Amino acid sequence: MKSSAVIEVIKKPPIAVIYLNRPEVLNALSDELIRSLADALEDIDRDDAIGATVIAGKGRAFAAGADIKGMVEATEEEMAKSDRLALWMRLWKAKKPVIAAVHGFVLGGGCEMVMGFDIIIASEDAEFGQPEILIGVMPGAGGTQRLTRAIGKHRAMELVLTGRRFSARQAYEWGLINRVVPREILFSEAQTLAVEIAKRPRVAVMRAKEAIKKAGDSSTEELTFERQLFYTLFSTEDQKEGMRAFLEKREPRFKGK
Ligand code: DAK
């Protein structure tokens, strides 16, 4: 699997490492990036030399969310037609374990992406959040479902309705992530764990992953329900105002419609 302009793929059997590589926009998750990542994970699933993957971000963030530029002017109909959820679902269908090694901003779709992966290791500087409400929308890639499952209804409600960010330490205390480590050892921690898992019997690892997801992950139906609500917001004035305000670097003026 080759690297593309927006991701870098390095195979170091028995593991693979994938870097999100749009540092100039804090690794904003464009459709092209998600498609490249899904292609890479599917290639890794077919590669007998690889048993686990580490995903990390280049630059000062893991990912600040889906690419707002690519959504700002979309209509509800266009969003529904784009079928982005199907694209994102490909990421979470990876059969081999995926370990996210996150630092800096882990926001919106960035947070949603890693919640759908298998293990999350964060550096002390990582900041999580679902800030979509601040730009006139709501989480649309599993945030309302997976965050609620992980940390409970009341905490998820406060975070999603305010858009406030929370620290790696807080994420750990709430049970959202596996551990918090100093930035200098983030990558080596993730890599060591990936190698350990990659050395375990491959088929048993994949079956165990599948079984745990059945017990603790969101169903396609739940994600579809959330996505439909998310798309309806693209017919509101507040979505246009919120996203335009972000891109124009000004405060939004919401009207409640
Ligand atoms: N999209 C596009 N560009 C972004 C971006 C984003 N999400 N986040 C940052 N950037 C760009 C900025 O515009 C800026 O670009 P230039 O002005 O330099 O051209 C550059 O990255 C650096 O950002 P800042 O200058 O803003 O850096 P600061 O340190 O001042 O602030 C920040 C960092 C992370 C606090 C801030 O950038 C920020 O608030 N970013 C937006 C965070 C956000 O709102 N994220 C949620 C986006 S909505 C779905 C799938 C996915 C989703 C929904 C549905 N389906 C499958 C249905 C997900 C939706 C979202 O994630």
Boltz pocket constraint, residues with backbone or C-beta under 6 A from the ligand:
constraints:
  - pocket:
      binder: B
      contacts: [[A, 23], [A, 24], [A, 25], [A, 26], [A, 28], [A, 29], [A, 64], [A, 65], [A, 66], [A, 67], [A, 68], [A, 69], [A, 84], [A, 85], [A, 86], [A, 88], [A, 105], [A, 107], [A, 108], [A, 109], [A, 110], [A, 131], [A, 132], [A, 135], [A, 138], [A, 139], [A, 140], [A, 141], [A, 227], [A, 230], [A, 246], [A, 247]]
      max_distance: 6.0
